[in-house]
Amino acid sequence: MKVDRRSFLSFVIGGAAGTALSPLPWKLMDDSSIWSQMWPWTPVPPDGEVVYMDTTCSLCPGGCGISVRKVDNRAVKIEGKKGHPINDGGVCILGLSGLQMLYGPTRIKAPMKRIGERGEGKWQKISWGAAMEILSKKLGEIREHGEAHSVAAICGADQGTVPSLLKRFMTAYGSPNFICAPSFQDTDELAVKTLFGAAGRTGFDLENADYILSFGSGLADGWRSPVRMIKACSTWREKRVPVVQVEPRLSNSAAKANRWVPITPGTEADLALGIAAAMVAGNMAKSASLGNIKGALLANYAPEKVSQTTGVSVETITELAKAFAAANRPLALSGRGKALSPEGLRETQAIYLLNALAGNINQNGGMWAIAPLDYIQWANPASDKAASAGLRQPRLDGAGSGAYANANALPHRLVDAINSGSPYPLQALLVADANPCHSLHDTKAVKAAFEKIPFIVSFSSFNDETAAMADLLLPDHVYLERFEDVPVTAGLASQTIGLSKPVVSPQFNTRHLGETLICLARAMGGSLAASFPWADYETCLRETLAEKWDVLMKDGVWTAEQMTTAGSSFRAPALEAATIGVEGEASAFPLLLIPYDSLRISSGYIGDAPFMIKTVADTVIKGKDGFVDINPQTAAEIGLGEGSLALLTTPCGEASVRVHLDEGIMPGVIAMAKGLGHTAYDGYLADKGVNINELIGPVEDPSSGHDAAWGIRAKLAKA
């Protein structure tokens, strides 16, 4: 059998990926191997009774059910919960590492107030009573001066009771500035609204699909619900379901696919529309969901034109169109990598159009438009003159009005507003379940903005970069210590809610964020107190979940018995939407730098645990040095070899890196892992590699206002 270069690369990378990314090896590791590195804070429980307690993991959007093994009331191992509808016994490396987050040295162990210069790391422990007095007094003074609108909150999510309580507090207080951290969910929800005419999200019946066309989705790299995806990949392999991966780099997902289609970065929407045009031209479409765009589609996106833009041959475009149309239950997937960042609306709509043309909307094995969960049915918060006046002020990020009417939140524009002081200065910021000082693009500008905010409160459980910039730390319990609902929206084709339950008592002097918000509202009195009538958070949670509570306590997960769809029929997208470009001129920056996700690196708001860092390949990070992947041809033109030190420069900044030669990346393109380059946390994670967000700036999608940057122009030079 003849093995060409691409097949050989796929074999090598795919073999490694198959071994490293399957949940099975992690699931079968025994307690001694999990803790074999002998961390200084390793729990060593005495002999005692062994019990298992079930809960839900909320470290990523996946919402897996987990079972925690305990010895003498000490948690010693995390496993996937057998029979759970999402992960059925599997667990990813992040979920496996949860105990290191529970017991590790990066925990914030008590309320703290800053006593040194901001970012200097000098703190003083205080009581919860003193902390609440400081916070309620500060917020009270701002409100009394008629400036309630000058307070903002950044939250990692906008669904579930805890984010809803924070949003409710902001509304009752009188601020319009509840800002949700950016996510692909922003793009997905807007795509559903524009394509189906109703609020909702997409779900995918991956397990019953018979052809997969992925536009950069990290199917083996943690896309949306990692363990579910790993299991889906195994199912496809067993059923011989064709999987096609479209992206500029031979990632683990591309290597494990049946076919890898290299593409010029940023042209994915054009390719999707080119495939759609070929389907229509060949009378292969099973649905006429085209409205009045048929002519423009055929005229502007013929395979011959699309080939010039994307670098994908006419023959390949035609082959993909025929194969996709011939399948009974094909699925086209959107959301690069883990799908943690917004994308261009045009790209997502174009990819979803393929599912519509295949007649695979709201069908078994297809893409579903799922109606939002509506179990939070609280009365409107009480209001007073201060709240009414504050809510009449414009949002700092401009979301929801004017040119940004389609956006719910625009964190990058919040940064711009703080740095410019327009439309008004921000006086206080509350941050929960988010780490914007590491995870937002152009972190230099983000940190400059944070320096300008007089008062910052972090509710983080960990010593992350944003907590380091705070004035007051009010640490939350970690997920293994608390009750909390976990709405699962990560591509599931049904409405699903998980329940986190405390499997151990709080290890330190922390407090549930929901409890903190209720106590804060009570301390401030008046309409704020009236808006939070619950005695405590658990009471709020029980009452909110209502009849779902018993099911969740028993099974740990609630799933709607019937499919609840959003909207009615599919509407054709507009084709004239602008493409999303990149910052920088090719003459000064001849390369394209793109980020990539890895299942071994947490690229959300939580950093890698020590156990995870130990699994990262030495071609990604070695010692403290981070690597960029580059095609050998491109490297030779610059005079760089394997392991060479180089200076990487973009319009946003520069960093020292090492070079990894990779024939699985297109010439002229370089790639770097997301989730590294932390300056906070501990010696296991801090100062390792480069935070790619320092090198990439925001690029707005004109259709939504979201920061849809997918890369940036760059150059490499010998160090």
C-alpha positions in Angstrom: 0.0 0.0 0.0 1.3 3.4 -1.0 1.5 5.9 1.9 1.7 9.6 0.9 3.0 12.4 3.1 -0.4 13.5 4.2 -1.4 9.9 5.1 1.8 9.4 7.0 1.3 12.6 9.0 -2.3 11.6 9.7 -1.2 8.2 10.9 1.5 9.6 13.3 -0.7 12.5 14.7 -3.9 10.5 14.7 -2.3 7.5 16.5 -1.1 9.8 19.2 -4.4 11.6 19.4 -6.3 8.3 19.6 -4.2 7.2 22.6 -4.0 10.5 24.4 -7.5 11.8 23.8 -9.7 8.8 24.5 -11.4 9.1 27.9 -10.6 5.4 28.6 -7.0 5.7 29.7 -7.8 8.6 32.1 -10.9 6.7 33.4 -8.9 3.6 34.3 -6.0 5.4 36.0 -5.8 4.4 39.7 -5.4 6.7 42.6 -1.7 6.3 42.9 -1.0 7.1 39.2 -3.2 10.3 39.4 -1.1 11.6 42.3 2.2 10.0 41.2 4.0 13.4 40.9 3.9 13.7 44.7 2.7 17.3 44.8 3.5 19.0 48.1 -0.2 19.3 48.8 -1.1 15.8 47.8 -4.0 14.4 49.9 -3.0 11.2 51.6 -6.1 9.9 53.3 -5.9 7.4 56.1 -7.6 4.0 55.7 -11.3 4.4 56.0 -14.7 3.9 54.5 -14.9 4.2 50.8 -18.0 6.0 49.4 -18.9 7.4 46.0 -20.9 10.6 45.5 -22.3 11.9 42.2 -22.3 15.4 41.0 -22.0 17.5 37.8 -18.7 18.9 36.4 -18.9 22.5 35.5 -15.2 23.1 34.5 -16.3 23.4 30.8 -19.6 23.8 29.0 -19.9 20.0 28.6 -21.9 19.3 31.8 -20.6 15.7 32.4 -21.9 13.6 35.2 -19.1 12.6 37.5 -18.7 10.2 40.5 -16.2 11.2 43.2 -14.5 8.5 45.3 -14.0 9.4 48.9 -12.0 7.8 51.6 -12.7 8.9 55.2 -14.5 12.1 53.8 -11.5 12.9 51.6 -12.1 13.0 47.8 -9.4 10.9 46.1 -10.6 10.3 42.6 -13.0 11.5 39.9 -14.6 9.2 37.4 -17.3 9.6 34.8 -20.7 8.7 35.9 -21.9 5.5 34.2 -25.2 5.8 32.4 -25.1 9.6 32.3 -26.8 10.8 29.0 -23.8 13.1 28.1 -20.7 11.2 29.0 -21.8 7.7 30.1 -18.7 6.9 32.3 -16.1 8.9 30.4 -14.1 11.8 31.8 -11.7 14.2 30.1 -8.3 15.2 31.5 -9.7 18.5 32.8 -12.4 16.7 34.7 -9.9 14.2 36.0 -7.8 17.1 37.4 -10.6 18.5 39.5 -9.2 17.3 42.8 -6.0 19.3 42.2 -8.2 22.4 41.9 -10.1 21.5 45.0 -7.0 20.9 47.2 -4.4 22.8 45.2 -2.3 25.9 46.2 -3.9 28.3 43.9 -7.1 28.4 45.9 -8.1 31.7 47.5 -8.8 30.5 51.0 -10.6 33.5 52.6 -11.9 37.0 51.9 -8.9 39.4 51.3 -8.5 43.1 50.8 -5.6 44.6 48.9 -3.0 46.5 51.1 -0.3 47.1 48.5 -0.2 48.5 45.0 -2.6 47.0 42.5 -1.1 43.8 41.1 1.7 43.7 43.8 0.2 40.7 45.4 -0.1 42.1 49.0 -3.3 41.1 50.7 -4.8 41.0 54.2 -7.2 38.4 55.3 -10.5 39.8 56.6 -13.8 38.3 57.9 -16.8 37.8 55.7 -18.6 40.4 57.8 -15.9 43.0 57.2 -15.8 42.1 53.5 -19.5 42.6 53.1 -19.3 45.9 54.9 -16.6 47.2 52.6 -18.5 46.1 49.5 -22.0 47.3 50.5 -20.6 50.7 51.7 -18.7 51.3 48.5 -21.7 50.3 46.3 -24.0 52.3 48.5 -21.9 55.5 48.2 -21.9 55.2 44.4 -25.6 54.7 44.3 -26.3 57.6 46.7 -24.4 59.9 44.3 -26.8 58.9 41.5 -24.1 56.9 39.6 -25.4 53.4 39.9 -24.9 53.0 36.1 -21.1 53.4 36.6 -20.9 49.9 38.1 -20.4 46.8 35.8 -20.3 43.1 36.2 -18.5 40.5 34.0 -19.8 37.0 34.4 -18.6 33.8 32.7 -22.2 32.8 31.7 -25.6 34.3 31.3 -27.7 31.1 32.1 -28.4 29.4 35.4 -29.5 30.7 38.7 -26.1 32.2 39.8 -25.5 34.3 36.7 -29.2 35.3 36.8 -28.8 36.4 40.5 -25.9 38.6 39.5 -27.8 40.1 36.6 -30.8 40.6 38.9 -28.6 42.4 41.4 -27.3 44.7 38.7 -30.8 45.5 37.6 -32.1 46.1 41.1 -29.0 48.2 41.8 -29.6 50.4 38.7 -26.8 49.3 36.3 -27.4 48.2 32.7 -23.8 46.9 32.6 -24.2 43.1 33.0 -21.5 41.8 30.6 -21.3 38.1 29.8 -17.8 36.7 28.8 -17.6 36.1 25.0 -18.4 32.7 23.6 -19.3 30.9 20.4 -22.8 30.7 22.0 -23.1 34.4 21.2 -22.8 33.7 17.5 -24.8 30.5 17.6 -27.8 32.1 19.3 -27.7 35.1 16.9 -27.6 32.6 14.0 -30.7 30.8 15.3 -32.5 34.1 15.8 -31.8 35.3 12.2 -32.3 31.9 10.5 -35.3 30.7 12.5 -36.9 33.9 13.7 -36.9 33.0 17.4 -34.5 32.8 20.4 -32.7 29.6 20.8 -29.5 27.6 20.1 -28.5 24.7 17.9 -28.2 21.1 18.9 -26.7 18.3 16.9 -27.7 14.6 16.8 -24.1 13.6 16.3 -24.6 10.0 17.3 -27.0 9.3 14.4 -25.4 11.4 11.6 -23.9 9.5 8.7 -21.6 12.2 7.3 -19.7 14.9 9.2 -18.3 18.1 7.6 -16.5 20.1 10.2 -15.3 23.6 9.6 -12.4 23.8 12.1 -14.5 22.3 15.0 -12.1 20.5 17.3 -13.9 17.2 17.3 -11.0 15.5 19.0 -9.8 18.6 20.7 -12.6 19.5 23.1 -15.3 20.9 20.9 -18.3 22.0 23.1 -18.8 18.8 25.1 -15.4 17.0 25.0 -16.2 13.6 26.3 -19.4 13.4 24.3 -17.3 14.3 21.2 -14.7 11.7 21.9 -17.4 9.1 22.2 -19.0 10.4 19.0 -15.7 10.0 17.2 -15.5 6.4 18.3 -19.1 5.8 17.2 -18.3 7.3 13.8 -15.3 5.1 13.4 -17.2 2.0 14.3 -20.0 2.8 11.9 -17.6 4.0 9.2 -19.2 7.4 9.1 -17.1 9.7 6.8 -15.6 12.7 8.7 -14.1 15.6 6.8 -12.1 18.3 8.6 -11.6 21.7 7.0 -8.9 23.8 8.6 -5.4 25.2 7.8 -3.6 22.9 10.2 -3.4 19.2 10.5 -4.8 19.2 14.1 -5.6 16.1 16.1 -9.1 16.4 14.8 -7.9 16.6 11.2 -5.6 13.7 11.6 -8.4 11.5 13.0 -10.8 12.5 10.2 -11.2 10.5 7.0 -10.2 13.5 5.0 -8.4 16.7 5.8 -9.1 19.7 3.6 -6.5 22.5 4.1 -8.0 26.0 3.6 -6.7 29.5 3.6 -7.5 30.9 7.1 -10.6 33.0 7.3 -12.3 31.7 4.1 -14.4 29.0 5.7 -17.7 30.9 4.9 -16.7 31.1 1.3 -16.1 27.4 1.1 -19.5 26.6 2.8 -21.2 28.9 0.3 -19.3 27.3 -2.6 -20.4 23.8 -1.5 -24.0 25.2 -1.2 -23.8 26.7 -4.7 -22.5 23.4 -6.2 -25.4 21.5 -4.5 -27.9 24.0 -6.0 -26.3 24.0 -9.4 -26.3 20.2 -9.5 -29.9 19.9 -8.3 -28.6 18.1 -5.2 -30.3 20.2 -2.6 -33.1 18.4 -0.7 -34.7 21.6 0.6 -35.5 24.8 -1.2 -34.6 27.0 1.8 -33.0 29.7 -0.4 -35.5 32.6 -0.5 -34.2 35.1 -3.0 -30.5 34.2 -2.7 -30.3 31.5 -5.3 -29.1 33.8 -8.1 -26.5 35.5 -5.9 -25.3 32.2 -4.6 -24.8 30.7 -8.1 -23.3 33.9 -9.5 -20.9 34.8 -6.7 -20.0 31.4 -5.1 -19.4 29.1 -8.1 -16.7 26.6 -7.2 -14.3 28.3 -9.7 -14.5 31.6 -7.8 -14.5 30.0 -4.4 -11.4 28.0 -5.2 -9.4 31.1 -5.8 -10.3 32.5 -2.4 -10.0 29.4 -0.3 -7.2 27.6 -1.9 -9.4 24.5 -2.1 -9.6 23.0 -5.6 -12.7 23.0 -7.7 -12.6 19.2 -7.8 -12.6 19.0 -4.0 -15.4 21.5 -3.6 -17.5 19.5 -6.1 -16.7 16.2 -4.4 -17.7 17.6 -0.9 -21.0 18.9 -2.3 -21.8 15.5 -3.9 -20.8 13.5 -0.8 -22.7 15.8 1.6 -25.9 15.8 -0.6 -25.7 12.0 -1.1 -25.7 11.3 2.7 -29.0 10.5 4.4 -28.2 12.4 7.6 -25.2 14.8 7.0 -24.1 17.4 9.5 -22.0 20.5 8.9 -20.5 21.8 12.1 -19.2 25.3 13.1 -17.2 26.7 15.9 -13.4 26.6 15.8 -11.5 24.5 18.3 -13.4 24.1 21.5 -16.0 26.7 20.3 -15.2 29.1 23.2 -15.0 32.3 21.1 -17.5 34.1 18.9 -17.2 33.8 15.1 -18.4 35.8 12.2 -22.2 35.5 11.8 -21.7 35.1 8.0 -19.6 32.0 8.5 -21.9 30.3 11.0 -25.0 31.0 8.9 -23.3 29.7 5.8 -22.4 26.4 7.5 -25.9 26.0 8.9 -27.3 26.7 5.4 -25.7 23.4 4.3 -27.7 21.5 6.9 -30.9 23.2 5.6 -30.1 22.4 2.0 -29.5 18.8 3.0 -33.0 18.7 4.5 -31.5 17.8 7.9 -33.1 20.4 10.2 -35.0 19.2 13.2 -34.5 15.6 12.1 -32.9 12.6 13.6 -29.2 12.7 12.9 -29.5 16.4 12.1 -29.2 20.0 13.4 -31.9 21.1 15.8 -33.0 24.6 16.7 -33.6 24.3 20.4 -35.8 26.7 22.4 -34.2 28.3 25.4 -34.6 26.8 28.9 -37.3 28.8 30.7 -37.3 27.4 34.3 -36.1 30.6 35.9 -39.5 32.3 36.4 -38.8 35.0 39.0 -40.9 38.1 39.5 -39.3 41.3 38.2 -36.9 42.9 40.7 -38.1 45.8 42.8 -37.1 49.2 41.7 -36.6 52.7 43.1 -35.6 56.1 41.7 -31.9 55.3 41.7 -32.4 52.1 39.8 -34.8 53.6 37.3 -32.4 56.5 36.6 -29.4 54.2 36.3 -31.1 51.8 33.9 -31.9 54.7 31.5 -28.2 55.3 31.0 -26.5 53.7 27.9 -24.5 50.5 28.3 -20.8 51.0 28.4 -20.3 48.4 25.7 -23.1 49.7 23.5 -24.7 46.3 23.2 -28.4 46.1 22.4 -28.7 49.4 20.6 -27.8 51.2 17.4 -25.2 49.4 15.3 -24.9 46.7 18.0 -28.6 46.0 18.5 -28.1 42.3 17.8 -25.5 41.8 20.6 -26.2 41.0 24.2 -22.8 41.9 25.4 -19.5 43.2 23.9 -16.7 42.8 26.4 -14.0 44.2 24.1 -16.0 47.4 23.7 -16.3 47.6 27.5 -12.5 47.7 27.5 -12.5 50.5 24.9 -15.0 52.4 26.9 -13.1 52.2 30.2 -9.8 53.2 28.5 -11.5 56.2 26.8 -13.8 57.2 29.7 -16.7 57.4 27.3 -19.7 57.5 27.6 -18.9 57.7 31.4 -16.1 56.5 33.7 -16.5 53.1 35.3 -16.2 53.3 39.1 -16.6 49.7 40.2 -16.4 46.2 38.5 -17.6 42.8 39.8 -16.0 39.7 38.1 -17.4 36.2 38.5 -16.4 33.0 36.8 -14.3 34.9 34.2 -10.6 35.9 33.8 -10.7 38.7 31.2 -7.1 39.8 32.0 -6.0 36.6 30.4 -8.8 35.4 28.1 -9.8 38.6 26.2 -7.9 39.7 23.1 -5.2 42.4 23.5 -4.6 41.7 27.2 -2.3 44.7 27.4 -5.3 47.0 26.7 -7.5 44.9 29.1 -5.0 45.4 31.9 -4.6 49.1 31.1 -8.4 49.4 31.5 -8.4 47.5 34.8 -5.8 49.9 36.1 -8.2 52.8 35.5 -11.1 51.2 37.5 -11.1 52.5 41.1 -12.6 49.4 42.7 -12.6 45.8 41.5 -14.1 42.8 43.2 -13.3 39.3 42.2 -15.3 36.3 43.2 -12.8 33.8 41.8 -11.8 30.7 43.7 -8.3 30.9 42.2 -5.4 33.3 42.1 -5.9 34.1 38.5 -4.7 37.2 36.5 -8.0 39.1 37.1 -8.0 38.4 40.8 -4.5 39.8 41.0 -5.9 43.1 39.8 -8.7 43.2 42.3 -9.1 45.3 45.5 -11.4 42.8 47.2 -11.4 39.0 46.9 -14.6 37.2 47.9 -13.8 33.6 46.9 -16.5 31.3 45.7 -16.7 27.6 46.6 -15.4 25.3 43.9 -17.9 23.1 42.0 -17.2 20.1 44.3 -18.3 22.1 47.3 -21.6 23.6 46.2 -25.1 23.2 45.0 -25.7 24.8 41.6 -27.8 24.2 38.5 -25.8 23.6 35.3 -27.7 24.3 32.1 -26.0 22.4 29.4 -26.1 24.2 26.0 -23.0 22.8 24.4 -24.6 21.3 21.2 -26.9 18.8 22.9 -30.0 18.1 20.8 -32.3 18.4 23.9 -33.0 20.7 26.8 -30.7 19.5 29.6 -29.9 20.7 33.1 -27.3 19.1 35.4 -27.0 19.6 39.1 -23.8 20.1 41.0 -24.0 18.8 44.5 -21.4 19.2 47.3 -19.4 16.0 47.6 -17.1 17.5 50.3 -17.6 20.3 52.8 -15.9 23.6 51.9 -12.2 23.2 52.5 -11.5 26.9 53.3 -13.3 30.0 54.4 -15.1 30.5 51.1 -18.8 31.3 50.3 -21.1 30.4 47.5 -21.5 33.3 45.1 -25.3 33.0 45.2 -25.2 33.2 49.0 -22.9 36.3 48.8 -25.2 38.1 46.4 -28.2 37.4 48.6 -26.3 38.7 51.7 -25.1 41.7 49.8 -28.6 42.7 48.7 -29.8 42.2 52.2 -27.0 44.4 53.6 -27.9 47.2 51.1 -31.6 47.1 52.1 -34.5 48.9 50.4 -35.5 47.7 46.9 -32.4 45.6 46.6 -33.3 43.5 49.7 -36.8 43.3 48.5 -35.6 41.8 45.2 -33.9 39.0 46.9 -36.6 37.4 49.2 -34.9 34.0 49.6 -33.5 33.0 53.0 -30.4 31.5 51.3 -29.2 30.3 47.9 -30.3 26.7 48.4 -33.8 27.8 49.0 -33.6 29.9 45.9 -32.4 27.0 43.9 -35.0 24.6 45.2 -37.9 27.0 44.5 -36.5 27.9 41.0 -36.1 24.3 39.9 -39.6 23.4 41.3 -40.7 20.0 40.1 -37.3 19.4 38.5 -35.6 19.4 41.9 -36.5 15.8 42.9 -35.4 14.5 39.5 -32.1 16.3 39.7 -31.4 15.1 43.2 -32.1 11.6 42.2 -30.5 11.4 38.8 -28.2 14.4 38.7 -29.6 15.5 35.3 -32.9 16.5 33.9 -33.7 16.2 30.2 -36.9 17.4 28.5 -39.1 14.5 27.5 -40.1 16.2 24.3 -38.0 18.1 21.8 -38.7 21.8 22.1 -37.8 23.6 18.9 -37.2 27.3 18.3 -39.0 29.1 15.6 -40.7 27.5 12.6 -38.9 27.1 9.3 -35.4 27.9 8.1 -34.8 31.3 6.5 -32.1 31.9 4.0 -29.2 34.1 5.3 -28.1 37.3 3.7 -25.0 36.8 1.5 -23.8 40.4 1.4 -22.5 40.4 5.0 -18.9 41.5 5.3 -16.1 39.0 5.8 -13.9 39.1 8.9 -10.4 40.2 8.1 -7.2 40.3 10.2 -5.2 43.1 11.6 -1.9 44.0 9.9 -0.5 44.6 6.5 1.0 41.7 4.6 4.0 43.8 3.5 5.1 44.3 7.1 3.7 41.0 8.5 4.0 38.3 5.9 2.7 35.4 8.0 -0.8 34.6 9.4 -0.8 33.6 13.1 -3.7 31.5 14.2 -4.6 30.0 17.6 -5.5 26.4 18.2 -7.1 24.5 21.1 -5.8 21.4 22.8 -7.7 19.0 25.0 -4.6 19.0 27.3 -4.7 22.8 27.9 -7.6 24.6 29.5 -8.3 27.7 27.4 -11.4 28.8 29.4 -11.3 31.0 32.5 -9.7 28.2 34.6 -6.0 27.5 34.1 -4.4 24.1 33.8 -4.0 22.0 36.9 -0.4 20.6 37.4 -1.6 17.1 36.2 -2.7 18.6 32.9 0.5 20.6 32.4 2.5 17.4 32.8 0.7 15.9 29.7 1.5 18.8 27.3 3.9 17.8 24.5 7.4 19.3 24.5 6.7 20.6 21.0 4.0 22.9 22.5 5.8 23.9 25.7 9.3 23.0 27.0 10.4 24.4 30.3 9.2 27.9 30.1 9.3 28.3 26.3 6.2 28.1 24.1 6.4 27.0 20.5 4.9 28.1 17.2 4.1 25.6 14.5 5.5 26.5 11.1 5.8 24.7 7.8 9.5 23.7 7.1 9.4 25.5 3.8 8.4 28.8 5.5 10.9 28.3 8.3 13.7 27.7 5.8 12.9 30.9 4.0 13.4 32.7 7.3 16.4 30.7 8.3 14.8 28.9 11.2 15.2 25.3 12.3 13.6 22.9 14.8 13.8 24.4 18.3 15.2 27.7 17.1 14.6 30.8 19.2 12.7 33.4 17.3 11.0 36.8 17.9 7.3 36.7 17.0 5.9 40.1 16.2 2.3 41.2 15.5 0.6 44.6 15.3 -0.4 44.0 19.0 3.0 43.0 20.5 5.9 40.6 20.4 7.1 37.6 22.2 10.1 35.2 22.3 9.1 31.7 21.1 10.7 28.5 19.9 10.0 27.0 16.5 8.4 23.6 15.8 8.6 22.4 12.2 5.3 20.9 11.2 4.5 19.7 7.6 0.8 19.6 8.7 0.4 23.4 8.5 0.0 25.4 5.4 3.0 27.5 4.2 2.7 31.1 5.3 0.7 30.2 8.4 1.9 29.8 11.9 0.0 28.4 14.9 0.2 28.7 18.7 -1.7 26.9 21.5 -4.3 28.9 23.5 -4.4 28.8 27.3 -0.7 29.3 28.1 1.3 32.3 29.2 -0.3 32.8 32.6 1.3 35.3 34.9 -0.7 34.2 38.0 -1.5 30.9 39.6 1.6 28.9 40.8 4.9 27.6 39.7 3.3 24.7 37.8 1.5 27.0 35.4 2.8 30.6 35.7 5.4 31.9 33.2 5.1 29.0 30.8 4.7 29.8 27.2 3.0 32.8 25.7 -0.6 34.0 26.0 -1.6 34.3 22.4 -4.3 36.9 23.4 -1.4 39.3 24.1 -0.6 39.1 20.3 -4.1 39.2 18.8 -6.4 42.2 19.0 -10.2 42.4 18.6 -11.7 42.4 15.2 -15.4 43.2 15.1 -18.0 41.4 13.0 -20.0 44.1 11.3 -23.1 41.9 11.5 -23.1 41.6 15.2 -20.4 43.7 16.9 -18.8 40.6 18.4 -15.1 40.2 18.5 -14.7 37.5 15.9 -10.9 37.7 15.4 -9.6 34.3 14.2 -6.0 35.4 13.8 -3.6 38.2 13.0 -0.8 39.0 10.6 2.7 38.3 12.0 6.4 38.0 11.3 9.1 35.8 12.7 12.8 36.7 12.9 15.8 35.0 14.4 16.2 35.9 18.1 
